[in-house]
Amino acid sequence: MTSFKPLKVISFSIFNAVVVYLIPLTISFEAWFLLSLLIVNAILINFVYFTNKFYAMKWILPGMIFMISFVVFPAVYNTFVSFTNWSTGHILNKTQAIQILENRTYTPEDQKGFEFDIYVMQDENFDFYFFANISDEEMYFGKAVTQNEISDAAPASHEPAIFKDGKVTPPKDLKLLSGKDQIANSSTLQDLSLKIDSSTRAKLYKISKFNVIDIGFNSIFLRALKDLIILLKRYNINSSDLTKYAKKSEKHIIKLFNKKKNVFYAYDIRNKKKISVPSITNFFILYANINNDLLNKKIIKNLKNFNKGKKYIFSSIRPDHKSFEEKRYWRGPIWINCNWIIYQGLKNKDKLFSNYIKKKTIDLINKKGFYEYYSCKNGKAMGAYNFSWSAALYLDFVLNKN
Protein backbone atom coordinates (compact mmCIF):
# COMPACT_ATOMS: atom_id res chain seq x y z
CA MET A 1 0.00 0.00 0.00
CA THR A 2 1.34 3.43 -0.90
CA SER A 3 2.37 5.54 2.10
CA PHE A 4 1.60 9.23 1.90
CA LYS A 5 3.94 11.50 3.81
CA PRO A 6 2.66 14.98 4.75
CA LEU A 7 5.45 16.81 2.92
CA LYS A 8 4.86 14.76 -0.21
CA VAL A 9 1.12 15.47 -0.13
CA ILE A 10 1.66 19.20 0.40
CA SER A 11 4.21 19.38 -2.44
CA PHE A 12 2.00 17.59 -4.93
CA SER A 13 -1.05 19.59 -3.85
CA ILE A 14 0.80 22.80 -4.70
CA PHE A 15 2.07 21.29 -7.98
CA ASN A 16 -1.41 20.16 -9.06
CA ALA A 17 -2.93 23.50 -8.04
CA VAL A 18 -0.44 25.27 -10.30
CA VAL A 19 -1.29 22.88 -13.15
CA VAL A 20 -5.02 23.49 -12.69
CA TYR A 21 -4.36 27.25 -12.72
CA LEU A 22 -2.24 27.08 -15.89
CA ILE A 23 -4.63 24.92 -17.94
CA PRO A 24 -7.36 27.59 -18.51
CA LEU A 25 -4.62 30.18 -18.98
CA THR A 26 -3.00 28.24 -21.84
CA ILE A 27 -6.44 27.58 -23.34
CA SER A 28 -7.25 31.31 -23.32
CA PHE A 29 -4.03 32.00 -25.26
CA GLU A 30 -4.71 29.03 -27.55
CA ALA A 31 -1.27 27.62 -26.68
CA TRP A 32 -2.24 24.05 -27.55
CA PHE A 33 1.28 22.62 -27.68
CA LEU A 34 2.11 24.07 -24.29
CA LEU A 35 -1.19 22.75 -22.95
CA SER A 36 -0.46 19.22 -24.19
CA LEU A 37 3.05 19.37 -22.70
CA LEU A 38 1.64 20.53 -19.37
CA ILE A 39 -1.00 17.81 -19.19
CA VAL A 40 1.33 14.96 -20.25
CA ASN A 41 3.96 15.95 -17.69
CA ALA A 42 1.37 16.38 -14.94
CA ILE A 43 -0.14 12.94 -15.59
CA LEU A 44 3.28 11.26 -15.64
CA ILE A 45 4.42 12.91 -12.44
CA ASN A 46 1.24 12.09 -10.51
CA PHE A 47 1.06 8.52 -11.80
CA VAL A 48 4.70 7.66 -11.09
CA TYR A 49 5.08 9.28 -7.69
CA PHE A 50 1.77 8.10 -6.24
CA THR A 51 2.26 4.40 -6.96
CA ASN A 52 4.91 1.81 -6.15
CA LYS A 53 4.34 -0.18 -9.33
CA PHE A 54 6.88 1.83 -11.34
CA TYR A 55 9.51 2.39 -8.68
CA ALA A 56 12.36 2.69 -11.21
CA MET A 57 10.47 5.41 -13.07
CA LYS A 58 10.91 7.75 -10.09
CA TRP A 59 14.57 8.06 -11.11
CA ILE A 60 14.02 8.04 -14.87
CA LEU A 61 11.07 10.48 -15.00
CA PRO A 62 13.00 13.75 -14.45
CA GLY A 63 15.17 12.94 -17.46
CA MET A 64 12.10 12.01 -19.50
CA ILE A 65 10.43 15.34 -18.64
CA PHE A 66 13.48 17.28 -19.78
CA MET A 67 13.62 15.21 -22.96
CA ILE A 68 9.93 15.82 -23.71
CA SER A 69 10.22 19.53 -22.91
CA PHE A 70 13.48 20.32 -24.71
CA VAL A 71 13.69 17.70 -27.47
CA VAL A 72 10.28 16.24 -28.36
CA PHE A 73 8.22 19.42 -27.90
CA PRO A 74 10.55 21.70 -29.97
CA ALA A 75 10.71 19.07 -32.73
CA VAL A 76 6.91 18.75 -32.91
CA TYR A 77 6.46 22.52 -32.72
CA ASN A 78 8.98 23.16 -35.51
CA THR A 79 7.19 20.60 -37.66
CA PHE A 80 3.92 22.40 -37.02
CA VAL A 81 5.40 25.83 -37.81
CA SER A 82 6.81 24.54 -41.10
CA PHE A 83 3.25 24.09 -42.35
CA THR A 84 2.19 27.66 -41.48
CA ASN A 85 2.95 31.03 -43.10
CA TRP A 86 5.29 32.06 -40.26
CA SER A 87 8.71 33.09 -41.49
CA THR A 88 11.95 34.74 -40.44
CA GLY A 89 11.53 37.52 -43.01
CA HIS A 90 12.05 40.11 -40.28
CA ILE A 91 15.55 38.82 -39.50
CA LEU A 92 17.39 41.00 -41.97
CA ASN A 93 20.35 43.31 -42.01
CA LYS A 94 19.84 47.08 -42.25
CA THR A 95 20.33 47.26 -46.03
CA GLN A 96 17.88 44.43 -46.71
CA ALA A 97 15.27 45.94 -44.37
CA ILE A 98 15.50 49.36 -46.05
CA GLN A 99 15.21 47.80 -49.50
CA ILE A 100 12.10 45.82 -48.54
CA LEU A 101 10.45 48.82 -46.88
CA GLU A 102 11.13 50.99 -49.94
CA ASN A 103 9.64 48.33 -52.22
CA ARG A 104 6.52 48.19 -50.05
CA THR A 105 5.94 51.94 -50.05
CA TYR A 106 3.75 53.54 -52.67
CA THR A 107 5.06 56.90 -53.93
CA PRO A 108 4.84 58.45 -57.40
CA GLU A 109 8.09 58.20 -59.37
CA ASP A 110 8.25 61.99 -59.61
CA GLN A 111 7.60 62.47 -55.89
CA LYS A 112 9.54 65.38 -54.43
CA GLY A 113 10.99 65.07 -50.96
CA PHE A 114 13.94 65.78 -48.72
CA GLU A 115 16.13 64.15 -46.11
CA PHE A 116 17.72 65.70 -43.05
CA ASP A 117 19.82 64.69 -40.06
CA ILE A 118 18.92 65.35 -36.46
CA TYR A 119 21.42 65.23 -33.60
CA VAL A 120 20.61 64.87 -29.90
CA MET A 121 22.57 66.66 -27.18
CA GLN A 122 22.28 66.79 -23.38
CA ASP A 123 23.42 69.22 -20.68
CA GLU A 124 24.53 68.61 -17.10
CA ASN A 125 20.91 68.90 -15.90
CA PHE A 126 19.96 66.04 -18.24
CA ASP A 127 17.86 68.31 -20.47
CA PHE A 128 17.86 67.41 -24.16
CA TYR A 129 18.61 69.64 -27.17
CA PHE A 130 18.03 68.96 -30.88
CA PHE A 131 20.11 70.11 -33.83
CA ALA A 132 18.35 69.64 -37.19
CA ASN A 133 20.65 69.80 -40.21
CA ILE A 134 18.20 70.23 -43.08
CA SER A 135 20.45 71.99 -45.58
CA ASP A 136 23.40 74.39 -45.68
CA GLU A 137 20.96 77.28 -45.27
CA GLU A 138 18.64 75.58 -42.79
CA MET A 139 20.30 74.39 -39.54
CA TYR A 140 18.17 74.69 -36.42
CA PHE A 141 19.19 74.27 -32.80
CA GLY A 142 17.07 74.50 -29.65
CA LYS A 143 15.92 72.86 -26.47
CA ALA A 144 13.78 69.75 -26.93
CA VAL A 145 10.43 70.24 -25.21
CA THR A 146 7.24 68.31 -24.55
CA GLN A 147 3.85 69.24 -26.00
CA ASN A 148 2.92 70.99 -22.74
CA GLU A 149 6.04 73.15 -22.90
CA ILE A 150 5.86 74.20 -26.56
CA SER A 151 3.74 77.33 -26.05
CA ASP A 152 6.25 78.82 -23.57
CA ALA A 153 9.43 77.57 -25.27
CA ALA A 154 11.69 79.75 -27.40
CA PRO A 155 11.81 78.84 -31.12
CA ALA A 156 14.89 77.07 -32.46
CA SER A 157 17.56 79.33 -33.93
CA HIS A 158 19.59 79.00 -37.11
CA GLU A 159 23.05 77.83 -35.94
CA PRO A 160 25.32 76.88 -38.87
CA ALA A 161 28.40 77.18 -36.62
CA ILE A 162 27.48 73.88 -34.95
CA PHE A 163 28.08 71.97 -38.17
CA LYS A 164 31.50 72.51 -39.76
CA ASP A 165 33.58 70.36 -42.09
CA GLY A 166 30.99 67.63 -41.96
CA LYS A 167 31.14 67.34 -38.16
CA VAL A 168 28.90 68.46 -35.33
CA THR A 169 30.50 70.49 -32.56
CA PRO A 170 28.13 70.79 -29.57
CA PRO A 171 27.86 74.17 -27.83
CA LYS A 172 29.66 74.61 -24.52
CA ASP A 173 28.41 72.45 -21.62
CA LEU A 174 26.54 70.11 -23.99
CA LYS A 175 27.52 66.63 -25.07
CA LEU A 176 26.50 64.87 -28.28
CA LEU A 177 24.68 61.61 -27.56
CA SER A 178 25.81 58.47 -29.32
CA GLY A 179 23.34 56.11 -30.99
CA LYS A 180 23.57 53.83 -27.95
CA ASP A 181 22.70 56.71 -25.60
CA GLN A 182 19.78 57.74 -27.81
CA ILE A 183 18.36 54.24 -27.72
CA ALA A 184 18.71 54.19 -23.92
CA ASN A 185 16.71 57.44 -23.75
CA SER A 186 14.28 56.60 -26.57
CA SER A 187 11.18 56.52 -24.33
CA THR A 188 11.88 60.14 -23.31
CA LEU A 189 13.07 61.41 -26.69
CA GLN A 190 9.98 60.21 -28.57
CA ASP A 191 7.84 62.69 -26.61
CA LEU A 192 10.09 65.70 -27.32
CA SER A 193 9.90 68.25 -30.13
CA LEU A 194 11.92 71.13 -31.52
CA LYS A 195 9.87 74.34 -31.69
CA ILE A 196 10.23 76.38 -34.89
CA ASP A 197 8.74 79.75 -35.82
CA SER A 198 6.11 80.38 -38.53
CA SER A 199 8.62 81.49 -41.19
CA THR A 200 10.64 78.30 -40.69
CA ARG A 201 7.48 76.21 -40.92
CA ALA A 202 6.70 77.87 -44.23
CA LYS A 203 10.16 76.98 -45.54
CA LEU A 204 9.83 73.36 -44.43
CA TYR A 205 6.36 73.14 -45.93
CA LYS A 206 7.76 74.04 -49.34
CA ILE A 207 10.31 71.22 -49.29
CA SER A 208 8.33 68.62 -47.34
CA LYS A 209 7.12 65.44 -49.03
CA PHE A 210 4.36 64.97 -46.46
CA ASN A 211 1.87 67.18 -48.25
CA VAL A 212 -1.09 64.93 -48.97
CA ILE A 213 -4.66 65.95 -48.26
CA ASP A 214 -6.04 62.63 -47.06
CA ILE A 215 -9.81 62.11 -47.25
CA GLY A 216 -9.92 59.74 -44.28
CA PHE A 217 -8.07 61.94 -41.79
CA ASN A 218 -9.80 65.12 -42.92
CA SER A 219 -13.21 63.47 -42.69
CA ILE A 220 -12.58 62.38 -39.10
CA PHE A 221 -11.24 65.85 -38.29
CA LEU A 222 -14.27 67.55 -39.85
CA ARG A 223 -16.65 65.27 -37.91
CA ALA A 224 -14.76 66.11 -34.70
CA LEU A 225 -15.17 69.82 -35.43
CA LYS A 226 -18.91 69.43 -35.93
CA ASP A 227 -19.28 67.39 -32.73
CA LEU A 228 -17.29 70.01 -30.82
CA ILE A 229 -19.57 72.76 -32.15
CA ILE A 230 -22.60 70.81 -30.87
CA LEU A 231 -21.03 70.62 -27.40
CA LEU A 232 -20.19 74.30 -27.38
CA LYS A 233 -23.75 75.23 -28.30
CA ARG A 234 -25.14 72.95 -25.61
CA TYR A 235 -23.18 74.86 -22.96
CA ASN A 236 -23.85 78.28 -24.55
CA ILE A 237 -20.22 78.82 -25.55
CA ASN A 238 -19.45 80.93 -28.62
CA SER A 239 -18.69 78.65 -31.57
CA SER A 240 -18.87 81.14 -34.45
CA ASP A 241 -15.16 80.96 -35.36
CA LEU A 242 -15.17 77.18 -35.25
CA THR A 243 -18.34 77.05 -37.34
CA LYS A 244 -16.74 79.24 -40.02
CA TYR A 245 -13.66 77.01 -40.03
CA ALA A 246 -15.77 73.85 -40.36
CA LYS A 247 -17.74 75.31 -43.29
CA LYS A 248 -14.51 76.39 -44.97
CA SER A 249 -13.00 72.91 -44.50
CA GLU A 250 -16.12 71.25 -45.92
CA LYS A 251 -16.13 73.58 -48.92
CA HIS A 252 -12.51 72.71 -49.75
CA ILE A 253 -12.83 68.96 -49.22
CA ILE A 254 -15.83 68.79 -51.59
CA LYS A 255 -13.50 70.01 -54.35
CA LEU A 256 -11.78 66.62 -54.18
CA PHE A 257 -14.91 64.82 -55.38
CA ASN A 258 -14.48 63.08 -58.74
CA LYS A 259 -17.80 63.55 -60.56
CA LYS A 260 -17.05 60.93 -63.22
CA LYS A 261 -16.32 58.14 -60.74
CA ASN A 262 -18.52 59.42 -57.90
CA VAL A 263 -15.78 59.11 -55.32
CA PHE A 264 -13.39 61.27 -53.32
CA TYR A 265 -9.66 61.03 -53.89
CA ALA A 266 -6.76 62.20 -51.75
CA TYR A 267 -4.66 65.00 -53.21
CA ASP A 268 -0.88 65.37 -53.46
CA ILE A 269 -0.44 69.14 -53.14
CA ARG A 270 3.31 68.98 -53.71
CA ASN A 271 2.97 67.31 -57.10
CA LYS A 272 -0.48 68.84 -57.75
CA LYS A 273 -2.40 65.69 -58.63
CA LYS A 274 -5.06 63.40 -57.21
CA ILE A 275 -4.07 60.04 -55.77
CA SER A 276 -6.45 57.72 -57.58
CA VAL A 277 -6.10 54.68 -55.33
CA PRO A 278 -9.55 53.26 -54.43
CA SER A 279 -9.07 53.15 -50.66
CA ILE A 280 -11.95 52.46 -48.29
CA THR A 281 -10.86 55.55 -46.33
CA ASN A 282 -12.07 57.70 -49.23
CA PHE A 283 -15.58 56.77 -48.10
CA PHE A 284 -14.97 58.13 -44.61
CA ILE A 285 -16.42 61.34 -46.04
CA LEU A 286 -19.80 59.85 -45.08
CA TYR A 287 -18.69 60.09 -41.44
CA ALA A 288 -18.05 63.83 -41.90
CA ASN A 289 -21.78 64.36 -42.54
CA ILE A 290 -21.37 66.58 -45.58
CA ASN A 291 -24.49 68.73 -46.01
CA ASN A 292 -25.25 67.54 -49.55
CA ASP A 293 -27.84 64.76 -49.97
CA LEU A 294 -27.20 64.28 -53.69
CA LEU A 295 -23.48 63.91 -53.13
CA ASN A 296 -24.00 61.45 -50.29
CA LYS A 297 -26.30 59.29 -52.43
CA LYS A 298 -23.67 59.08 -55.17
CA ILE A 299 -20.99 58.07 -52.66
CA ILE A 300 -23.25 55.41 -51.11
CA LYS A 301 -24.08 53.98 -54.53
CA ASN A 302 -20.37 53.67 -55.30
CA LEU A 303 -19.67 52.18 -51.87
CA LYS A 304 -22.19 49.39 -52.50
CA ASN A 305 -20.09 48.30 -55.48
CA PHE A 306 -16.79 48.44 -53.58
CA ASN A 307 -16.94 44.79 -52.46
CA LYS A 308 -19.90 43.71 -54.55
CA GLY A 309 -20.39 39.95 -54.55
CA LYS A 310 -17.88 39.45 -51.73
CA LYS A 311 -18.81 37.55 -48.60
CA TYR A 312 -16.78 39.84 -46.36
CA ILE A 313 -16.61 43.65 -46.31
CA PHE A 314 -14.84 46.11 -46.57
CA SER A 315 -11.35 45.52 -47.97
CA SER A 316 -8.98 48.44 -47.38
CA ILE A 317 -8.30 48.62 -51.15
CA ARG A 318 -10.82 47.58 -53.80
CA PRO A 319 -10.00 43.95 -54.69
CA ASP A 320 -9.78 44.52 -58.45
CA HIS A 321 -7.17 47.31 -58.17
CA LYS A 322 -3.52 46.66 -59.07
CA SER A 323 -2.29 47.79 -55.63
CA PHE A 324 -4.55 45.31 -53.78
CA GLU A 325 -2.73 42.73 -51.63
CA GLU A 326 -4.81 40.40 -49.50
CA LYS A 327 -2.47 40.28 -46.48
CA ARG A 328 -0.60 43.59 -46.78
CA TYR A 329 -1.91 45.64 -43.86
CA TRP A 330 -3.69 48.69 -45.38
CA ARG A 331 -3.66 47.38 -48.95
CA GLY A 332 -6.27 44.69 -48.68
CA PRO A 333 -7.42 43.36 -45.30
CA ILE A 334 -10.66 44.23 -43.55
CA TRP A 335 -10.29 46.50 -40.51
CA ILE A 336 -13.11 46.68 -37.94
CA ASN A 337 -12.47 50.38 -37.29
CA CYS A 338 -13.03 51.17 -40.99
CA ASN A 339 -16.34 49.31 -40.97
CA TRP A 340 -17.37 51.11 -37.80
CA ILE A 341 -16.58 54.58 -39.18
CA ILE A 342 -18.53 53.90 -42.37
CA TYR A 343 -21.44 52.43 -40.39
CA GLN A 344 -21.56 55.56 -38.23
CA GLY A 345 -21.57 57.74 -41.34
CA LEU A 346 -24.33 55.69 -42.99
CA LYS A 347 -26.83 55.05 -40.22
CA ASN A 348 -28.59 58.40 -40.71
CA LYS A 349 -28.36 58.27 -44.51
CA ASP A 350 -29.10 54.65 -45.49
CA LYS A 351 -30.44 52.68 -42.53
CA LEU A 352 -30.82 49.41 -44.45
CA PHE A 353 -27.26 49.42 -45.79
CA SER A 354 -25.80 50.51 -42.45
CA ASN A 355 -27.53 47.61 -40.67
CA TYR A 356 -26.18 45.27 -43.35
CA ILE A 357 -22.62 46.47 -42.61
CA LYS A 358 -23.22 46.13 -38.88
CA LYS A 359 -24.48 42.55 -39.22
CA LYS A 360 -21.65 41.49 -41.54
CA THR A 361 -19.07 42.91 -39.15
CA ILE A 362 -20.60 41.27 -36.07
CA ASP A 363 -20.86 37.93 -37.90
CA LEU A 364 -17.20 38.14 -38.96
CA ILE A 365 -15.99 38.70 -35.39
CA ASN A 366 -18.33 36.05 -33.95
CA LYS A 367 -16.92 33.54 -36.40
CA LYS A 368 -13.22 34.52 -36.41
CA GLY A 369 -12.60 36.22 -33.04
CA PHE A 370 -11.03 39.52 -31.99
CA TYR A 371 -8.11 39.97 -34.39
CA GLU A 372 -6.27 42.97 -35.81
CA TYR A 373 -7.55 42.51 -39.37
CA TYR A 374 -9.12 39.90 -41.65
CA SER A 375 -8.91 38.59 -45.20
CA CYS A 376 -11.61 39.98 -47.46
CA LYS A 377 -11.51 36.76 -49.50
CA ASN A 378 -12.20 34.13 -46.87
CA GLY A 379 -12.47 36.06 -43.59
CA LYS A 380 -9.25 34.52 -42.27
CA ALA A 381 -8.13 36.25 -39.06
CA MET A 382 -4.71 37.91 -39.31
CA GLY A 383 -2.43 40.11 -37.27
CA ALA A 384 -2.52 40.44 -33.48
CA TYR A 385 -4.93 38.32 -31.43
CA ASN A 386 -7.23 39.85 -28.77
CA PHE A 387 -6.97 43.18 -30.56
CA SER A 388 -8.51 45.87 -28.35
CA TRP A 389 -10.14 48.18 -30.90
CA SER A 390 -11.79 45.22 -32.65
CA ALA A 391 -13.19 44.16 -29.27
CA ALA A 392 -14.24 47.69 -28.27
CA LEU A 393 -16.01 48.41 -31.54
CA TYR A 394 -17.67 44.99 -31.45
CA LEU A 395 -19.17 45.96 -28.09
CA ASP A 396 -20.37 49.24 -29.56
CA PHE A 397 -21.98 47.41 -32.49
CA VAL A 398 -23.72 44.91 -30.20
CA LEU A 399 -24.72 47.14 -27.29
CA ASN A 400 -25.68 50.31 -29.17
CA LYS A 401 -29.16 49.71 -30.56
CA ASN A 402 -29.46 53.13 -32.25
C-alpha positions in Angstrom: 0.0 0.0 0.0 1.3 3.4 -0.9 2.4 5.5 2.1 1.6 9.2 1.9 3.9 11.5 3.8 2.7 15.0 4.7 5.5 16.8 2.9 4.9 14.8 -0.2 1.1 15.5 -0.1 1.7 19.2 0.4 4.2 19.4 -2.4 2.0 17.6 -4.9 -1.0 19.6 -3.9 0.8 22.8 -4.7 2.1 21.3 -8.0 -1.4 20.2 -9.1 -2.9 23.5 -8.0 -0.4 25.3 -10.3 -1.3 22.9 -13.2 -5.0 23.5 -12.7 -4.4 27.2 -12.7 -2.2 27.1 -15.9 -4.6 24.9 -17.9 -7.4 27.6 -18.5 -4.6 30.2 -19.0 -3.0 28.2 -21.8 -6.4 27.6 -23.3 -7.3 31.3 -23.3 -4.0 32.0 -25.3 -4.7 29.0 -27.6 -1.3 27.6 -26.7 -2.2 24.1 -27.5 1.3 22.6 -27.7 2.1 24.1 -24.3 -1.2 22.8 -22.9 -0.5 19.2 -24.2 3.0 19.4 -22.7 1.6 20.5 -19.4 -1.0 17.8 -19.2 1.3 15.0 -20.2 4.0 15.9 -17.7 1.4 16.4 -14.9 -0.1 12.9 -15.6 3.3 11.3 -15.6 4.4 12.9 -12.4 1.2 12.1 -10.5 1.1 8.5 -11.8 4.7 7.7 -11.1 5.1 9.3 -7.7 1.8 8.1 -6.2 2.3 4.4 -7.0 4.9 1.8 -6.1 4.3 -0.2 -9.3 6.9 1.8 -11.3 9.5 2.4 -8.7 12.4 2.7 -11.2 10.5 5.4 -13.1 10.9 7.7 -10.1 14.6 8.1 -11.1 14.0 8.0 -14.9 11.1 10.5 -15.0 13.0 13.8 -14.5 15.2 12.9 -17.5 12.1 12.0 -19.5 10.4 15.3 -18.6 13.5 17.3 -19.8 13.6 15.2 -23.0 9.9 15.8 -23.7 10.2 19.5 -22.9 13.5 20.3 -24.7 13.7 17.7 -27.5 10.3 16.2 -28.4 8.2 19.4 -27.9 10.5 21.7 -30.0 10.7 19.1 -32.7 6.9 18.7 -32.9 6.5 22.5 -32.7 9.0 23.2 -35.5 7.2 20.6 -37.7 3.9 22.4 -37.0 5.4 25.8 -37.8 6.8 24.5 -41.1 3.2 24.1 -42.4 2.2 27.7 -41.5 3.0 31.0 -43.1 5.3 32.1 -40.3 8.7 33.1 -41.5 11.9 34.7 -40.4 11.5 37.5 -43.0 12.1 40.1 -40.3 15.5 38.8 -39.5 17.4 41.0 -42.0 20.4 43.3 -42.0 19.8 47.1 -42.3 20.3 47.3 -46.0 17.9 44.4 -46.7 15.3 45.9 -44.4 15.5 49.4 -46.0 15.2 47.8 -49.5 12.1 45.8 -48.5 10.5 48.8 -46.9 11.1 51.0 -49.9 9.6 48.3 -52.2 6.5 48.2 -50.1 5.9 51.9 -50.1 3.7 53.5 -52.7 5.1 56.9 -53.9 4.8 58.4 -57.4 8.1 58.2 -59.4 8.3 62.0 -59.6 7.6 62.5 -55.9 9.5 65.4 -54.4 11.0 65.1 -51.0 13.9 65.8 -48.7 16.1 64.1 -46.1 17.7 65.7 -43.1 19.8 64.7 -40.1 18.9 65.4 -36.5 21.4 65.2 -33.6 20.6 64.9 -29.9 22.6 66.7 -27.2 22.3 66.8 -23.4 23.4 69.2 -20.7 24.5 68.6 -17.1 20.9 68.9 -15.9 20.0 66.0 -18.2 17.9 68.3 -20.5 17.9 67.4 -24.2 18.6 69.6 -27.2 18.0 69.0 -30.9 20.1 70.1 -33.8 18.4 69.6 -37.2 20.7 69.8 -40.2 18.2 70.2 -43.1 20.4 72.0 -45.6 23.4 74.4 -45.7 21.0 77.3 -45.3 18.6 75.6 -42.8 20.3 74.4 -39.5 18.2 74.7 -36.4 19.2 74.3 -32.8 17.1 74.5 -29.7 15.9 72.9 -26.5 13.8 69.7 -26.9 10.4 70.2 -25.2 7.2 68.3 -24.5 3.9 69.2 -26.0 2.9 71.0 -22.7 6.0 73.2 -22.9 5.9 74.2 -26.6 3.7 77.3 -26.0 6.2 78.8 -23.6 9.4 77.6 -25.3 11.7 79.8 -27.4 11.8 78.8 -31.1 14.9 77.1 -32.5 17.6 79.3 -33.9 19.6 79.0 -37.1 23.0 77.8 -35.9 25.3 76.9 -38.9 28.4 77.2 -36.6 27.5 73.9 -34.9 28.1 72.0 -38.2 31.5 72.5 -39.8 33.6 70.4 -42.1 31.0 67.6 -42.0 31.1 67.3 -38.2 28.9 68.5 -35.3 30.5 70.5 -32.6 28.1 70.8 -29.6 27.9 74.2 -27.8 29.7 74.6 -24.5 28.4 72.5 -21.6 26.5 70.1 -24.0 27.5 66.6 -25.1 26.5 64.9 -28.3 24.7 61.6 -27.6 25.8 58.5 -29.3 23.3 56.1 -31.0 23.6 53.8 -28.0 22.7 56.7 -25.6 19.8 57.7 -27.8 18.4 54.2 -27.7 18.7 54.2 -23.9 16.7 57.4 -23.7 14.3 56.6 -26.6 11.2 56.5 -24.3 11.9 60.1 -23.3 13.1 61.4 -26.7 10.0 60.2 -28.6 7.8 62.7 -26.6 10.1 65.7 -27.3 9.9 68.3 -30.1 11.9 71.1 -31.5 9.9 74.3 -31.7 10.2 76.4 -34.9 8.7 79.7 -35.8 6.1 80.4 -38.5 8.6 81.5 -41.2 10.6 78.3 -40.7 7.5 76.2 -40.9 6.7 77.9 -44.2 10.2 77.0 -45.5 9.8 73.4 -44.4 6.4 73.1 -45.9 7.8 74.0 -49.3 10.3 71.2 -49.3 8.3 68.6 -47.3 7.1 65.4 -49.0 4.4 65.0 -46.5 1.9 67.2 -48.2 -1.1 64.9 -49.0 -4.7 66.0 -48.3 -6.0 62.6 -47.1 -9.8 62.1 -47.2 -9.9 59.7 -44.3 -8.1 61.9 -41.8 -9.8 65.1 -42.9 -13.2 63.5 -42.7 -12.6 62.4 -39.1 -11.2 65.9 -38.3 -14.3 67.5 -39.9 -16.7 65.3 -37.9 -14.8 66.1 -34.7 -15.2 69.8 -35.4 -18.9 69.4 -35.9 -19.3 67.4 -32.7 -17.3 70.0 -30.8 -19.6 72.8 -32.1 -22.6 70.8 -30.9 -21.0 70.6 -27.4 -20.2 74.3 -27.4 -23.8 75.2 -28.3 -25.1 72.9 -25.6 -23.2 74.9 -23.0 -23.8 78.3 -24.5 -20.2 78.8 -25.6 -19.5 80.9 -28.6 -18.7 78.6 -31.6 -18.9 81.1 -34.5 -15.2 81.0 -35.4 -15.2 77.2 -35.2 -18.3 77.1 -37.3 -16.7 79.2 -40.0 -13.7 77.0 -40.0 -15.8 73.8 -40.4 -17.7 75.3 -43.3 -14.5 76.4 -45.0 -13.0 72.9 -44.5 -16.1 71.2 -45.9 -16.1 73.6 -48.9 -12.5 72.7 -49.8 -12.8 69.0 -49.2 -15.8 68.8 -51.6 -13.5 70.0 -54.3 -11.8 66.6 -54.2 -14.9 64.8 -55.4 -14.5 63.1 -58.7 -17.8 63.5 -60.6 -17.1 60.9 -63.2 -16.3 58.1 -60.7 -18.5 59.4 -57.9 -15.8 59.1 -55.3 -13.4 61.3 -53.3 -9.7 61.0 -53.9 -6.8 62.2 -51.7 -4.7 65.0 -53.2 -0.9 65.4 -53.5 -0.4 69.1 -53.1 3.3 69.0 -53.7 3.0 67.3 -57.1 -0.5 68.8 -57.7 -2.4 65.7 -58.6 -5.1 63.4 -57.2 -4.1 60.0 -55.8 -6.5 57.7 -57.6 -6.1 54.7 -55.3 -9.5 53.3 -54.4 -9.1 53.2 -50.7 -11.9 52.5 -48.3 -10.9 55.6 -46.3 -12.1 57.7 -49.2 -15.6 56.8 -48.1 -15.0 58.1 -44.6 -16.4 61.3 -46.0 -19.8 59.9 -45.1 -18.7 60.1 -41.4 -18.1 63.8 -41.9 -21.8 64.4 -42.5 -21.4 66.6 -45.6 -24.5 68.7 -46.0 -25.2 67.5 -49.5 -27.8 64.8 -50.0 -27.2 64.3 -53.7 -23.5 63.9 -53.1 -24.0 61.5 -50.3 -26.3 59.3 -52.4 -23.7 59.1 -55.2 -21.0 58.1 -52.7 -23.2 55.4 -51.1 -24.1 54.0 -54.5 -20.4 53.7 -55.3 -19.7 52.2 -51.9 -22.2 49.4 -52.5 -20.1 48.3 -55.5 -16.8 48.4 -53.6 -16.9 44.8 -52.5 -19.9 43.7 -54.6 -20.4 40.0 -54.6 -17.9 39.4 -51.7 -18.8 37.6 -48.6 -16.8 39.8 -46.4 -16.6 43.7 -46.3 -14.8 46.1 -46.6 -11.4 45.5 -48.0 -9.0 48.4 -47.4 -8.3 48.6 -51.2 -10.8 47.6 -53.8 -10.0 44.0 -54.7 -9.8 44.5 -58.4 -7.2 47.3 -58.2 -3.5 46.7 -59.1 -2.3 47.8 -55.6 -4.5 45.3 -53.8 -2.7 42.7 -51.6 -4.8 40.4 -49.5 -2.5 40.3 -46.5 -0.6 43.6 -46.8 -1.9 45.6 -43.9 -3.7 48.7 -45.4 -3.7 47.4 -49.0 -6.3 44.7 -48.7 -7.4 43.4 -45.3 -10.7 44.2 -43.5 -10.3 46.5 -40.5 -13.1 46.7 -37.9 -12.5 50.4 -37.3 -13.0 51.2 -41.0 -16.3 49.3 -41.0 -17.4 51.1 -37.8 -16.6 54.6 -39.2 -18.5 53.9 -42.4 -21.4 52.4 -40.4 -21.6 55.6 -38.2 -21.6 57.7 -41.3 -24.3 55.7 -43.0 -26.8 55.0 -40.2 -28.6 58.4 -40.7 -28.4 58.3 -44.5 -29.1 54.7 -45.5 -30.4 52.7 -42.5 -30.8 49.4 -44.4 -27.3 49.4 -45.8 -25.8 50.5 -42.4 -27.5 47.6 -40.7 -26.2 45.3 -43.3 -22.6 46.5 -42.6 -23.2 46.1 -38.9 -24.5 42.5 -39.2 -21.6 41.5 -41.5 -19.1 42.9 -39.2 -20.6 41.3 -36.1 -20.9 37.9 -37.9 -17.2 38.1 -39.0 -16.0 38.7 -35.4 -18.3 36.1 -33.9 -16.9 33.5 -36.4 -13.2 34.5 -36.4 -12.6 36.2 -33.0 -11.0 39.5 -32.0 -8.1 40.0 -34.4 -6.3 43.0 -35.8 -7.6 42.5 -39.4 -9.1 39.9 -41.6 -8.9 38.6 -45.2 -11.6 40.0 -47.5 -11.5 36.8 -49.5 -12.2 34.1 -46.9 -12.5 36.1 -43.6 -9.3 34.5 -42.3 -8.1 36.3 -39.1 -4.7 37.9 -39.3 -2.4 40.1 -37.3 -2.5 40.4 -33.5 -4.9 38.3 -31.4 -7.2 39.8 -28.8 -7.0 43.2 -30.6 -8.5 45.9 -28.3 -10.1 48.2 -30.9 -11.8 45.2 -32.6 -13.2 44.2 -29.3 -14.2 47.7 -28.3 -16.0 48.4 -31.5 -17.7 45.0 -31.5 -19.2 46.0 -28.1 -20.4 49.2 -29.6 -22.0 47.4 -32.5 -23.7 44.9 -30.2 -24.7 47.1 -27.3 -25.7 50.3 -29.2 -29.2 49.7 -30.6 -29.5 53.1 -32.2 
